[in-house]
């Protein structure tokens, strides 16, 4: 290629080159930023400290359990006595599978990797690294209220 | 002969797959304009192709072609982003779009860009067709280029059309209903459209079908058309600007890519400006049981709409529909209908007059349709 040879380097040209590169990179970063902001999980306001009605006491026999869905995750509710009800996060602390209540052995089982919890939420066996998160329960009249905290 | 590591990697792959073919395919959307000899290894084929003289590329008005493809790719990416939050069901579609434009950060921006990109795609395809017409570029050997350009235009309008209903807003919903009324006049096409809508009126079934057509069928069709289009460009060469045919040179690829980048930035600048300064208002949810007054079909259907309303009532609708359909077919087949005599100076004048007349007729009908909806 027969390029015209310039006797001295022209700083202006290099500067313009740099300017256009900066300009183009700004566009690139801008687009990446827009896509990131758009796709990032949108934070819905999770109401902590919220107490919600999980169900009625009469529908649940002693020794039985059920799972209810709350905005911040599934909740496992176990009736352990006449007016004693306990509530846990129903997510296994290992890989977040949904736990279920085994009434005959009075344990909480994970179907994915065989984790076993007792009814205080402590790990009995299996891979779960932590005990279950427990929520406080309040019985008002015949209704079960769980406080998410 | 000692090879660099990169060269050795290239050779390793070359022995196992046809890199020239792969390169040829990947760049066949306007990035590489010259045909490659796919029987040769890429190391020989590429320098050979680069030495072939072609007219300089990125120059008005030839940028229009690559521009349409860039906008199409942009539409695909912004559409993918919208699909992250969109839900195609009748309770839920409007709400999910409302979530996008109201709650998701910068969702309104993506939504507006997708809308303006669609209009830009149609307008630029139209500008390109007009340019090809007035420069007489639809004649041999570019007949296929004309047909494919026009089919691209038709497919792009359908993509826009099928996208409008998805938001389930009052304006777009009733605009689509008015437009379908037009389609139902067409012989054959009308029944085909009823088939697409999946019932007698626009409901849940129509939404699902339009969604599928919008996000799968039409993008694939457009992509195939673009591919064929650029294959034709590779074979018959770039369309010369008037009085340019003699200027042949070797393409400086680096400069070409740089020009492409500049064009890209300009177009996105325009789209961002339009999206921010002239956003399409987000309407209330469509009430299927109340038709608002003054619903208009999309702008590109207004000439046909004007034609149907302007022509006297004693002409049966299927005949009106046939006339519209035949006009479209005639425009598609223009290269085969035009006599070669048109190459003479008087012929050129005739083409100019005929083209301007047709254009003014379309605009007039469009304005009539706009005011008499």
HADDOCK unambig.tbl for C-alpha pairs under 7 A between the chains (distance, minus, plus):
assign (segid A and resid 34 and name CA) (segid B and resid 106 and name CA) 6.74 0.50 0.50
assign (segid A and resid 37 and name CA) (segid B and resid 105 and name CA) 6.06 0.50 0.50
assign (segid A and resid 37 and name CA) (segid B and resid 106 and name CA) 6.94 0.50 0.50
assign (segid A and resid 38 and name CA) (segid B and resid 104 and name CA) 6.33 0.50 0.50
assign (segid A and resid 38 and name CA) (segid B and resid 105 and name CA) 5.37 0.50 0.50
assign (segid A and resid 38 and name CA) (segid B and resid 106 and name CA) 5.78 0.50 0.50
assign (segid A and resid 38 and name CA) (segid B and resid 107 and name CA) 6.13 0.50 0.50
assign (segid A and resid 42 and name CA) (segid B and resid 104 and name CA) 6.65 0.50 0.50
